[in-house]
Amino acid sequence: MPDCRREKLLGRREGARFLTGRDRVSIEMPGGGGYGDPKERDRALVERDVGHGFITREQAERSYGFAPGNR
């Protein structure tokens, strides 16, 4: 179990930090799984995401049930 007495929350403008071999870093970022059935997502939005490189055609097929270009 981590030693919470030594825990330090860093702000966005904290600057450089030097770590020792016993330090532990935890990064928490917001993210979302979205809402609703992924298979009902607007095809144009999925195609846009593939076009911008946010997801691959294979990921689109697996998550949304179709790959852009395959109708």
C-alpha positions as CSV (number, residue, x, y, z in Angstrom):
1,M,0.0,0.0,0.0
2,P,1.4,3.4,-0.9
3,D,2.5,5.8,1.8
4,C,-0.3,8.4,1.5
5,R,1.4,10.7,3.9
6,R,4.0,11.4,1.2
7,E,1.5,11.8,-1.6
8,K,1.7,15.0,-3.5
9,L,-0.8,16.2,-6.0
10,L,0.8,18.2,-8.8
11,G,-0.8,21.1,-10.6
12,R,-0.6,21.7,-14.3
13,R,2.1,24.3,-14.0
14,E,4.2,22.4,-11.4
15,G,7.3,22.2,-13.5
16,A,10.0,19.6,-13.6
17,R,10.2,16.9,-10.9
18,F,13.1,14.5,-10.1
19,L,12.1,11.1,-9.0
20,T,14.0,8.5,-7.1
21,G,13.9,4.7,-7.7
22,R,11.2,4.3,-5.0
23,D,8.9,7.1,-6.2
24,R,5.6,6.1,-7.9
25,V,3.8,8.2,-10.4
26,S,0.1,7.9,-11.1
27,I,-1.5,9.8,-13.9
28,E,-5.3,10.0,-14.1
29,M,-7.0,11.4,-17.2
30,P,-10.6,11.9,-18.0
31,G,-12.0,9.6,-20.6
32,G,-15.3,8.3,-21.5
33,G,-16.8,5.2,-22.9
34,G,-19.6,7.3,-24.4
35,Y,-23.2,6.5,-24.1
36,G,-25.7,4.5,-26.0
37,D,-25.1,1.5,-28.4
38,P,-21.9,2.1,-30.4
39,K,-23.6,0.2,-33.3
40,E,-26.1,3.1,-33.6
41,R,-23.4,5.8,-34.0
42,D,-23.7,8.1,-37.0
43,R,-21.7,6.4,-39.8
44,A,-20.4,9.8,-41.0
45,L,-18.8,10.4,-37.6
46,V,-17.2,7.0,-37.6
47,E,-15.9,7.7,-41.1
48,R,-14.6,11.0,-40.0
49,D,-12.7,9.4,-37.0
50,V,-11.1,6.9,-39.4
51,G,-10.2,9.6,-41.8
52,H,-8.5,11.6,-39.1
53,G,-6.7,8.6,-37.8
54,F,-8.4,8.5,-34.4
55,I,-9.3,4.8,-35.0
56,T,-8.4,2.2,-37.6
57,R,-10.8,0.6,-40.0
58,E,-10.4,-2.6,-37.9
59,Q,-11.4,-0.8,-34.7
60,A,-14.4,0.7,-36.5
61,E,-15.5,-2.7,-37.6
62,R,-15.0,-4.2,-34.2
63,S,-16.6,-1.3,-32.2
64,Y,-19.3,0.0,-34.6
65,G,-20.1,-3.0,-36.7
66,F,-18.8,-1.6,-40.0
67,A,-15.6,-0.3,-41.6
68,P,-15.8,2.8,-43.8
69,G,-15.9,1.8,-47.4
70,N,-17.8,-1.4,-46.6
71,R,-21.5,-0.8,-46.8
